[in-house]
């Protein structure tokens, strides 16, 4: 076995000394000449290839470095510019790594009139006709639940249905969310949704774990809830008693006298009730 060692290129005095040429190349591509700062050194990249570094004095590019690479022909004594670029240094402020818009979307970003397209190979979906007989099982071993779901969705003309990945993602998201068993509301609830009369079961295989709350007084009304979730609006927490008919009070008239609060009408007498002029009645 033979071994070979890489020969380190020798220092190039011609290229290392061409600092002014490198600075001129950096100034040429800079917005302003004063944006090219102090010379930070030169790095030998390869034989007859040296990169000069200059500090960036541009306020918008603090921590960046002007890098100008010089080269020369064999046995040549004249340096030429190979390339000049502005590169981030160790202390440079960089933008975050670009992420495609489809991966930046978060729940709640979709507004009125917005359209969200799904990829043709979205792993959360699969053709409806493959919902039965997957996972390498024989066609005769398809469970009835999966087969019924596939046929029902195909009957509605749905080209794609939830794949196992899409269903598992939804289960994890719902179960660990605000309407799952670990939510503070559920931990303080007196009973679980599995025994509540306001829960409507979902269709398909998800019905084993989730339902939809139909109680207008519950914080989960209209939301998908796990059967081990709960809230204070449970249908069986407290059943109000039927209203009791109250009889009117009965008084004992034998133990007291009845009086009239308002004077009753009487037959006219010899004296008017309200004479305009005082009349002498003959009393002394």
C-alpha positions in Angstrom: 0.0 0.0 0.0 1.3 3.4 -0.9 0.3 6.6 0.8 0.4 10.1 -0.6 0.5 13.4 1.2 -1.2 16.5 0.1 1.4 19.2 -0.7 0.5 22.5 0.9 0.8 25.3 -1.7 3.6 27.7 -1.1 2.9 31.3 -0.2 2.4 33.5 -3.1 4.1 36.9 -2.6 2.8 38.4 -5.8 -0.9 37.8 -4.9 -0.5 38.4 -1.2 1.0 41.8 -1.9 -1.7 43.0 -4.3 -3.8 44.5 -1.5 -4.5 47.7 -3.5 -5.8 45.7 -6.5 -8.1 43.8 -4.2 -9.4 46.9 -2.5 -10.1 48.6 -5.8 -12.2 45.6 -6.9 -14.2 45.8 -3.7 -14.7 49.5 -4.0 -16.0 49.0 -7.6 -18.9 46.8 -6.4 -19.6 48.7 -3.2 -22.4 51.3 -3.0 -19.9 53.8 -1.6 -16.1 53.7 -1.5 -16.1 54.3 2.2 -18.0 51.1 2.8 -14.8 49.1 2.2 -13.0 49.1 5.6 -9.7 47.9 6.9 -7.8 45.0 5.4 -8.3 41.9 7.6 -5.8 39.6 5.9 -5.3 37.2 3.0 -6.0 33.5 2.8 -4.2 31.1 0.4 -7.0 29.1 -1.2 -4.8 27.1 -3.6 -1.7 27.4 -5.8 -1.7 30.9 -7.3 -5.1 31.7 -5.7 -5.4 34.1 -2.8 -8.4 35.8 -1.2 -8.1 39.2 0.5 -10.6 40.2 3.2 -11.8 43.7 4.0 -14.1 44.8 6.8 -17.5 46.1 5.7 -18.2 49.7 6.9 -21.7 49.7 5.5 -24.2 50.2 8.4 -26.6 47.8 6.8 -23.9 45.0 6.7 -22.2 45.1 10.0 -20.1 42.0 10.6 -19.9 41.2 6.9 -16.6 40.9 4.9 -15.6 42.0 1.4 -13.8 38.9 -0.1 -11.7 39.5 -3.2 -10.0 36.5 -4.8 -6.9 37.1 -6.9 -5.0 34.8 -9.3 -2.2 34.8 -11.8 -0.9 32.7 -14.6 2.0 30.3 -14.0 5.3 32.2 -13.7 3.3 35.5 -14.2 4.1 38.5 -12.1 0.7 40.3 -12.6 -2.3 39.6 -10.4 -5.8 39.6 -11.8 -9.2 39.7 -10.1 -11.0 36.4 -10.1 -14.1 37.4 -8.1 -15.3 39.9 -5.5 -18.2 39.3 -3.2 -19.7 40.4 0.2 -19.8 37.5 2.6 -21.2 37.2 6.1 -18.7 37.1 8.9 -19.0 35.4 12.3 -20.9 38.4 13.8 -23.0 39.1 10.8 -26.8 39.4 11.2 -28.5 37.0 8.8 -32.1 36.6 7.7 -33.8 33.4 8.7 -33.6 30.5 6.4 -36.2 30.8 3.7 -39.2 28.5 4.1 -41.8 27.9 1.4 -45.1 29.6 1.9 -46.9 26.2 2.1 -44.8 25.4 5.2 -45.1 28.8 6.8 -48.9 28.7 7.1 -50.3 28.2 10.5 -53.9 27.5 11.8 -55.9 30.7 11.6 -53.9 32.2 8.7 -56.6 31.4 6.1 -59.0 34.3 5.7 -62.2 35.1 3.8 -61.6 34.6 0.1 -58.2 33.0 0.5 -57.4 29.7 -1.4 -55.1 27.1 0.0 -54.1 24.5 -2.6 -52.9 21.0 -1.6 -50.0 19.3 -3.2 -50.8 16.4 -5.6 -48.6 14.1 -3.4 -49.8 15.5 0.0 -49.1 12.7 2.4 -52.2 13.5 4.5 -54.4 12.4 1.6 -54.8 9.4 -0.6 -57.1 8.2 -3.3 -60.4 7.1 -1.9 -60.4 3.7 -3.6 -57.2 2.7 -1.8 -58.6 3.3 1.7 -59.5 -0.4 1.8 -56.9 -3.2 1.5 -53.8 -1.1 2.3 -50.9 -1.9 4.7 -50.1 -5.1 2.8 -53.2 -6.9 3.9 -55.1 -9.4 1.7 -58.2 -8.1 0.1 -60.2 -10.6 2.1 -58.8 -9.3 5.4 -60.1 -5.7 5.0 -61.9 -4.7 8.2 -65.5 -3.7 7.7 -65.1 -0.3 9.3 -62.4 0.8 6.8 -64.3 -0.6 3.9 -67.5 1.2 4.8 -65.7 4.5 5.2 -64.1 4.2 1.8 -67.3 3.3 0.0 -69.3 6.1 1.8 -66.8 8.7 0.8 -66.5 7.4 -2.7 -70.3 7.6 -3.0 -70.0 11.4 -2.4 -67.6 11.7 -5.3 -64.6 12.6 -3.1 -61.4 11.9 -5.1 -59.1 11.8 -2.1 -59.7 10.9 1.6 -57.6 11.1 4.7 -54.6 8.9 4.7 -53.3 7.2 7.8 -50.8 10.0 8.2 -53.4 12.7 7.9 -55.7 10.9 10.3 -52.9 10.4 12.9 -51.9 14.1 12.6 -55.5 15.2 13.3 -55.8 12.8 16.2 -52.6 14.1 17.8 -53.6 17.7 17.2 -57.1 17.3 18.6 -56.2 15.1 21.5 -53.4 17.4 22.8 -55.3 20.6 22.2 -57.8 22.6 24.2 -60.5 20.0 23.7 -58.6 17.0 24.8 -58.2 15.3 28.2 -55.2 17.4 29.4 -56.9 20.8 29.0 -57.4 22.7 32.3 -61.1 22.7 31.5 -61.2 18.9 31.3 -59.1 18.4 34.4 -61.6 20.4 36.5 -64.7 18.9 34.9 -67.0 16.7 37.1 -67.5 14.1 34.3 -66.3 13.2 30.8 -67.8 13.8 27.5 -68.3 10.1 26.9 -71.3 10.2 29.3 -72.7 13.5 28.1 -75.9 13.6 26.1 -74.8 16.7 24.2 -72.0 14.9 22.3 -72.6 13.8 18.7 -70.3 11.0 17.4 -68.1 11.5 14.4 -68.2 9.2 11.4 -65.7 6.6 10.4 -62.9 5.3 12.6 -62.5 8.6 14.4 -65.9 8.0 16.1 -64.1 5.7 18.6 -62.3 8.6 20.2 -64.0 11.9 19.2 -67.4 13.5 18.9 -68.8 17.0 18.4 -70.2 19.1 21.3 -73.7 20.3 20.7 -74.3 22.2 24.0 -74.8 25.9 23.4 -73.6 26.7 26.9 -70.4 24.8 26.7 -67.1 26.4 25.7 -66.6 23.4 23.3 -69.9 24.0 21.4 -69.4 23.1 17.8 -65.9 21.8 18.4 -64.4 18.3 18.1 -63.9 16.9 21.6 -62.3 13.7 22.8 -64.5 11.4 24.8 -62.3 11.8 27.9 -62.6 15.6 27.7 -65.1 17.4 29.9 -66.6 20.7 31.1 -69.0 22.0 33.6 -71.9 21.9 31.2 -72.2 18.1 31.3 -75.8 17.0 30.8 -75.8 14.8 33.9 -73.9 17.0 36.3 -77.2 18.2 38.0 -80.8 17.6 37.1 -83.0 20.4 38.1 -86.2 19.3 40.0 -89.6 19.8 38.4 -91.3 23.0 39.5 -93.7 22.5 42.5 -97.1 24.1 42.2 -97.6 26.5 45.2 -101.1 26.9 46.6 -102.4 30.3 47.6 -102.2 31.2 51.3 -105.3 30.3 53.5 -106.3 32.7 56.3 -108.4 32.0 59.4 -111.2 34.6 59.3 -112.6 33.5 62.7 -109.6 34.9 64.7 -109.7 38.5 63.4 -112.1 41.1 62.1 -112.3 42.2 58.5 -112.1 45.9 57.8 -112.6 47.9 54.6 -109.7 50.0 53.6 -111.8 52.2 51.3 -115.3 53.7 52.2 -118.3 51.9 50.6 -121.1 53.8 48.8 -124.1 54.7 50.9 -127.6 56.2 50.4 -127.8 60.0 50.3 -128.8 61.7 53.6 -130.0 65.1 54.6 -126.5 66.7 54.4 -124.6 66.9 51.2 -121.2 65.3 51.3 -119.5 68.5 50.1 -121.8 71.6 50.5 -120.5 74.8 48.8 -121.7 77.0 51.7 -121.6 76.1 55.4 -125.1 75.2 56.6 -126.4 75.8 60.1 -127.5 72.4 61.3 -129.2 73.8 64.5 -126.7 72.5 66.9 -125.7 74.7 69.9 
